[in-house]
Amino acid sequence: MSALDERLAAHLHATGLLEGATGVVVGVSGGLDSMTLLHLMRFGAAAPPIPVRAAHIDHRMRPGSGTDAEWVASTCAEWGVECDVHRAAEPVTTEAAGRALRYRCFEEARTRLHPGAVTMTAHTADDQTETVLFRAARGSGPRGLSAIRPRRPPAVVRPLLPFRRAELQAFALQREIPFRDDPTNRDPRWTRNRLRHQVLPALEEAVPGAARALAALADTARDHVTALDELLDARIAALAAGEPGHTGEPPPAGPRPAAPESHELSLDRAALAALADPVLALILRRAAARLGGDPGRTATAALVRFVREARSGRRVAVAGGVTIERHLGTVRIHRPGDPPAPSDDDAPTPTATGPRVYIGVPEHRHDDDHEDDDITSGAGAIAWNDGSARVAWGPAPRRGYPHVAHFAPGDEQFPLVLRPWQPGDRARMPYGHKKVKKLLLEARIPAHRRNRLVVLTDASGLVLWIPGVTEPAAPRTARTGPTCCVEVSLHDDN
């Protein structure tokens, strides 16, 4: 077998863990694993041709930790490696708090070195084994059994995961790499220490090869999770495409304004409810996780009941600050910073910046009251945050926009106006007039989508058409002259 440094160099090349990196910060505790990693990065065959520095955190968890910090800094100086040392403001009392402090300090050291640098931690195959065993004992699913990943956002890599601690120990002895024993690593108060020194040896004795098999289980679970996430994302996209009110039409041809970054997912409630409970649970958990949520097993079961049983207008929050709401035929999931949707019983005042386009006949001349508005007398186009529209006179075949209507001067009172809908608007229907709000409710348009809609009114303010909701009235007179073709595309159509 080739030397450890040569195999590490081959591993880094094969995995691309350092590809594009402009520097390396090695997290160093002073123990065997981290000191060996720092030595490999500084002197071994795997040493990269980019700046390498160390970072050490004094957790103040035991007497003498300050002396260890001084020793790490001194050894780094002897090796020609700059070292950032951070001392905790208060003694750390839990493993979780210590881990959070370390990664925060590592990230600060990395960004000080260079934004394109990476942080290396010295996790080994033994650490992977212990983590898988611990999470299995707690009943974790495949995602938890993935355990320690080779990469962790934003820029942490773990190059020693394929290697056993015994290999590092033999290499350190051969190269006379100094390190310090941390007595807390044998303190039975810490769960990991009991697993390492008591449970795993007994398990390995009962099932030879168990440690290696547990580490391999993490790779298997990670592959399964990656495949499952891809399948779930495809199903979520299909459920979003089937949201009530969605046309399923392809996006219109030609340039369009960019849609704002989505802070939410809106899914078809009926399609969700038709899924078996296990599939529904996975989809809801994945959808919430994509927006920063972290529902546990109990919370996920509650979400399944919510989708099946909650009345329209209800909402529930999950860990991570994500809110899930039921609005008519839609389940809306949104993250912090995205305001909750209005109640289905409310008539929300439109909040989007929409158009106000006056459409006159070709001979029409706008008056001074409209000089700040968009006027279309012949052909024209306009775009706004939530959509775009085109207007043309004469024969105007459909050109790719999903909502199209024709209007004749003999039928309507011009100028027509394309604008956001407003509370109190009334629409002309074949059987009379009806409130726009009532039409939107009957069309099962969720409240959070209503304030993005536009209406086309005549000169009196009567709504003639709601693109994507109502059909324009049939012609009432013979069309002897040119007609006006209005085409509308809304970003929700995609």
QUIQUI-V100139 format. One record per backbone hydrogen bond with DSSP energy under -1.0 kcal/mol. CO is the residue of the C=O (numbers start at 0). NH is the residue of the N-H. If there is no record, write none. Layout:
# QUIQUI-V100139
co	nh
CO	NH
CO	NH
This chain:
# QUIQUI-V100139
co	nh
2	6
3	7
4	8
5	9
6	10
7	11
8	12
9	13
10	14
11	15
15	18
17	20
22	117
23	52
24	119
25	54
29	179
30	34
31	35
32	36
33	37
34	38
35	39
36	40
37	41
38	42
43	46
50	23
52	25
53	83
54	27
55	85
57	87
58	91
61	64
63	67
64	68
65	69
66	70
67	71
68	72
69	73
70	74
71	75
72	76
73	77
74	78
75	80
81	53
83	55
85	57
93	97
94	98
95	99
96	100
97	101
98	102
99	103
100	104
101	105
102	106
103	107
104	108
105	109
106	110
107	111
108	112
109	113
113	116
115	21
117	24
118	156
119	26
123	127
124	128
125	129
126	130
127	131
128	132
129	133
130	134
131	135
132	136
133	137
134	139
135	138
140	144
143	146
149	157
151	155
154	118
155	151
156	120
157	160
159	162
162	124
163	167
164	168
165	169
166	170
167	171
168	172
169	173
170	174
171	176
181	184
182	185
183	186
186	189
189	193
190	194
191	195
192	196
193	197
193	198
194	199
197	201
198	202
199	203
200	204
201	205
202	206
206	209
208	212
209	213
210	214
211	215
212	216
213	217
215	219
216	220
217	221
218	222
219	223
220	224
221	225
222	226
223	227
224	228
225	229
226	230
227	231
228	232
229	233
230	234
231	235
232	236
233	237
234	238
235	239
236	240
237	241
238	267
239	242
242	245
262	334
264	332
266	330
267	271
268	272
269	273
271	274
275	279
276	280
277	281
278	282
279	283
280	284
281	285
282	286
283	287
284	288
285	289
287	292
288	291
295	299
296	300
297	301
298	302
299	303
300	304
301	305
302	306
303	307
304	308
305	309
310	313
313	325
315	323
317	320
318	293
321	317
322	333
323	315
324	331
325	312
326	329
328	268
329	326
330	266
331	324
332	264
333	322
334	337
342	345
351	353
355	373
356	417
357	375
358	415
360	363
366	369
367	370
369	372
373	357
375	359
379	390
381	388
383	386
385	490
386	383
387	488
388	381
389	486
390	379
391	484
402	487
404	485
406	483
407	410
407	411
412	458
415	358
416	456
417	356
418	454
421	424
424	435
425	462
426	433
428	431
431	428
433	426
434	438
435	439
436	440
437	441
438	442
439	444
440	443
445	448
445	449
448	451
449	452
452	420
454	418
455	463
455	464
456	416
457	460
461	457
462	427
464	455
465	468
465	469
477	479
482	393
483	406
484	391
485	404
486	389
487	402
488	387
489	492
490	493
